């Protein structure tokens, strides 16, 4: 871990009149590389909070993945068969990953306007939708949340481990299908009345490395060629496998 944040915090306790920050955070690894053997990773956040404020405040950490442009349709039943419906909604800025951690599950009881303004909670994320029907928006957002949750891209079960009401640590799990891009980490210290005391922003860059990066770039820049090579590779692998079994 980087010791700088703890040095700053200790100084702030010795010289409180010169301290302006009630919350300090940092990241263990700001760069995560996805290789061909990548099977997941962790974003580890640590920090310190003013001990005088801890008992009367709630600590919340949001991790928001890179935004995606998505078009979603609900399934509709036609003649007993489930098909994609005509009604479509477009998410201009849907996060590719979302997770939240807190030291107090009662954060949901905070003022709804505070949570919305700070974009705390999936339902409060601004996804820039081209739709006006609030009920349908909530339904589509919930379906997207379920889709993410089933793939490990949505988490609400992370806790913040706090030591001596001062130092804290939180871990966020990234699945093997983690999207590449910049992950924004927003930490909030809010008092029980819903007033924001302090906030801190960090970021983590997730990128592909080596052959994984080359394959990813090829799939984006030349999708037809990528598909052709993938099909050819599957045929060759199948042929080699059949020859091996034939000669055994």
Phi and psi in degrees as a GROMACS rama.xvg file:
@    title "Ramachandran Plot"
@    xaxis  label "Phi"
@    yaxis  label "Psi"
@TYPE xy
-79.4094  125.767  UNK-2
-80.6274  -10.3787  UNK-3
-57.702  -43.4458  UNK-4
-62.8638  -35.4268  UNK-5
-74.4618  -33.7171  UNK-6
-63.6418  -44.3973  UNK-7
-61.2077  -42.1819  UNK-8
-65.9184  -41.3316  UNK-9
-62.3084  -41.4881  UNK-10
-62.3115  -39.4979  UNK-11
-65.9694  -28.1415  UNK-12
-78.0265  -31.9923  UNK-13
-75.4464  -38.4164  UNK-14
-120.746  70.3347  UNK-15
-61.7463  -28.9158  UNK-16
-67.8466  -23.2286  UNK-17
-96.9279  -1.31002  UNK-18
-93.1131  136.227  UNK-19
-114.117  -12.6543  UNK-20
-105.734  128.36  UNK-21
-96.7832  -10.5055  UNK-22
-141.019  132.343  UNK-23
-133.157  136.478  UNK-24
-139.559  160.177  UNK-25
-155.111  170.237  UNK-26
-115.899  140.055  UNK-27
-68.198  -47.88  UNK-28
-131.86  111.366  UNK-29
-86.1098  -7.52421  UNK-30
-129.548  121.085  UNK-31
-118.195  122.286  UNK-32
-101.584  133.204  UNK-33
-99.0501  116.033  UNK-34
-105.954  -179.422  UNK-35
-62.7495  -26.1693  UNK-36
-100.202  14.1568  UNK-37
-62.5647  126.386  UNK-38
-126.285  23.7975  UNK-39
119.251  166.828  UNK-40
-156.252  -179.558  UNK-41
-130.895  139.421  UNK-42
-97.868  118.262  UNK-43
-111.224  122.488  UNK-44
-115.477  136.203  UNK-45
-135.919  161.943  UNK-46
-179.249  -165.535  UNK-47
-145.659  146.16  UNK-48
-127.677  148.151  UNK-49
-60.3873  118.954  UNK-50
-60.4067  -30.6412  UNK-51
-66.7456  -23.8857  UNK-52
-99.3427  -14.9327  UNK-53
-57.4778  -46.9594  UNK-54
-65.5508  -25.1698  UNK-55
-107.281  17.4313  UNK-56
-134.722  166.379  UNK-57
-120.512  130.832  UNK-58
-101.516  126.598  UNK-59
-131.337  136.161  UNK-60
-124.645  123.625  UNK-61
-104.035  133.006  UNK-62
-118.789  117.44  UNK-63
-119.319  122.215  UNK-64
-77.3624  175.471  UNK-65
-60.2436  143.887  UNK-66
-74.9131  149.064  UNK-67
-126.442  153.295  UNK-68
-101.16  108.73  UNK-69
-121.171  145.993  UNK-70
-119.62  126.362  UNK-71
-126.59  139.343  UNK-72
-125.547  139.162  UNK-73
-77.9449  151.452  UNK-74
-75.9481  141.818  UNK-75
-131.634  148.875  UNK-76
-95.6914  121.876  UNK-77
-121.987  115.99  UNK-78
52.9914  40.2744  UNK-79
83.006  2.62984  UNK-80
-117.673  133.115  UNK-81
-82.853  122.378  UNK-82
-131.139  164.418  UNK-83
-67.2142  128.452  UNK-84
-75.6915  170.083  UNK-85
-78.2783  -28.2868  UNK-86
-71.7286  121.451  UNK-87
-125.797  143.491  UNK-88
-126.584  143.258  UNK-89
-115.367  122.484  UNK-90
-97.0862  112.048  UNK-91
-78.5858  -29.9293  UNK-92
-137.271  56.5229  UNK-93
-79.9794  127.224  UNK-94
-67.213  141.429  UNK-95
-78.2292  -8.50199  UNK-96
-160.652  143.463  UNK-97
-148.168  134.031  UNK-98
-149.513  153.154  UNK-99
-138.919  142.099  UNK-100
-133.045  148.21  UNK-101
-152.702  160.236  UNK-102
-95.8444  1.14424  UNK-103
-151.633  111.766  UNK-104
-67.0814  -9.96883  UNK-105
-78.737  7.28329  UNK-106
-60.8379  -24.6219  UNK-107
-67.7228  -15.1856  UNK-108
-86.2489  -3.01284  UNK-109
-67.4406  163.676  UNK-110
-53.9465  130.241  UNK-111
-59.6483  -35.0589  UNK-112
-67.3087  -34.8046  UNK-113
-65.202  -47.4971  UNK-114
-62.5113  -38.2399  UNK-115
-69.3428  -43.6443  UNK-116
-64.7777  -34.8665  UNK-117
-90.7728  -3.33328  UNK-118
56.0951  50.1975  UNK-119
-98.7628  119.202  UNK-120
101.159  143.465  UNK-121
-55.019  -43.0202  UNK-122
-67.2935  -16.026  UNK-123
-101.696  1.21638  UNK-124
-71.9129  136.884  UNK-125
-87.0101  103.996  UNK-126
-101.024  4.91174  UNK-127
55.0843  69.1851  UNK-128
-93.6328  145.874  UNK-129
-98.5345  56.6988  UNK-130
-148.37  151.292  UNK-131
-115.967  -16.4924  UNK-132
-79.2307  105.425  UNK-133
-60.5147  -42.2961  UNK-134
-62.4814  -42.3152  UNK-135
-70.803  -34.2456  UNK-136
-61.0748  -46.0922  UNK-137
-61.1384  -38.6459  UNK-138
-65.8431  -45.1719  UNK-139
-66.3115  -41.1717  UNK-140
-63.9257  -37.8868  UNK-141
-66.9759  -39.908  UNK-142
-64.2106  -38.7799  UNK-143
-66.4438  -37.6931  UNK-144
-62.3835  -43.798  UNK-145
-63.1718  -41.3226  UNK-146
-59.8527  -45.2117  UNK-147
-66.133  -43.5823  UNK-148
-60.7457  -40.5137  UNK-149
-66.7031  -17.4695  UNK-150
-110.708  9.32816  UNK-151
75.9581  19.1613  UNK-152
-101.701  4.36814  UNK-153
-140.27  126.644  UNK-154
-138.354  135.096  UNK-155
-123.269  4.14148  UNK-156
-100.869  17.6599  UNK-157
-88.3503  138.235  UNK-158
-114.163  154.127  UNK-159
-97.825  120.881  UNK-160
-84.9898  123.163  UNK-161
-115.554  133.027  UNK-162
-111.617  120.195  UNK-163
55.4683  33.8519  UNK-164
57.0774  25.7742  UNK-165
-135.856  -62.9848  UNK-166
-88.3076  144.715  UNK-167
-142.219  163.406  UNK-168
-150.852  141.434  UNK-169
-143.284  144.447  UNK-170
-120.331  140.004  UNK-171
-125.705  127.131  UNK-172
-88.3382  129.631  UNK-173
-104.632  127.977  UNK-174
-78.2398  170.359  UNK-175
-58.9982  -26.1274  UNK-176
-94.1208  23.5576  UNK-177
-55.7486  126.567  UNK-178
-71.5507  149.006  UNK-179
-82.3818  156.691  UNK-180
136.231  -166.917  UNK-181
-94.5256  126.984  UNK-182
-101.777  123.459  UNK-183
-95.2936  127.169  UNK-184
-110.891  117.919  UNK-185
-115.74  121.154  UNK-186
-109.563  136.247  UNK-187
-128.578  139.957  UNK-188
-116.863  112.325  UNK-189
-123.236  135.723  UNK-190
-79.6189  171.341  UNK-191
-66.7343  -14.8132  UNK-192
-90.0884  0.306971  UNK-193
91.6825  8.9956  UNK-194
-88.5103  131.878  UNK-195
-74.3147  118.661  UNK-196
-87.217  -45.6986  UNK-197
-159.744  157.587  UNK-198
-144.829  159.808  UNK-199
-149.754  136.817  UNK-200
-114.967  139.304  UNK-201
-136.002  171.298  UNK-202
-147.494  152.996  UNK-203
-129.48  134.947  UNK-204
-102.134  122.23  UNK-205
-107.874  121.801  UNK-206
-139.666  157.236  UNK-207
-86.7363  149.217  UNK-208
-132.75  147.469  UNK-209
66.9371  -138.266  UNK-210
-63.284  -33.8875  UNK-211
-60.2796  -39.1582  UNK-212
-67.0878  -41.9683  UNK-213
-62.8756  -42.9052  UNK-214
-66.5874  -38.9122  UNK-215
-64.5131  -46.4217  UNK-216
-61.5024  -39.8145  UNK-217
-64.2173  -40.5823  UNK-218
-66.3655  -29.8883  UNK-219
-83.9437  -45.5961  UNK-220
-82.1234  -32.5455  UNK-221
-136.092  70.762  UNK-222
-61.1573  -37.2535  UNK-223
-65.0336  -45.8882  UNK-224
-63.9166  -39.2067  UNK-225
-62.0125  -45.061  UNK-226
-63.6677  -39.3213  UNK-227
-64.4207  -44.7535  UNK-228
-66.6365  -36.606  UNK-229
-64.783  -42.666  UNK-230
-65.5483  -41.0404  UNK-231
-64.198  -41.3109  UNK-232
-62.9886  -38.8147  UNK-233
-65.8942  -39.5496  UNK-234
-64.4146  -43.7668  UNK-235
-64.2781  -43.6754  UNK-236
-62.8948  -40.4702  UNK-237
-64.6843  -40.6251  UNK-238
-65.1498  -45.1227  UNK-239
-62.6128  -41.5096  UNK-240
-63.255  -42.3637  UNK-241
-66.0177  -36.9517  UNK-242
-66.2822  -38.9716  UNK-243
-64.0777  -46.7348  UNK-244
-68.1782  -30.9683  UNK-245
-68.377  -31.82  UNK-246
-92.6606  -7.22484  UNK-247
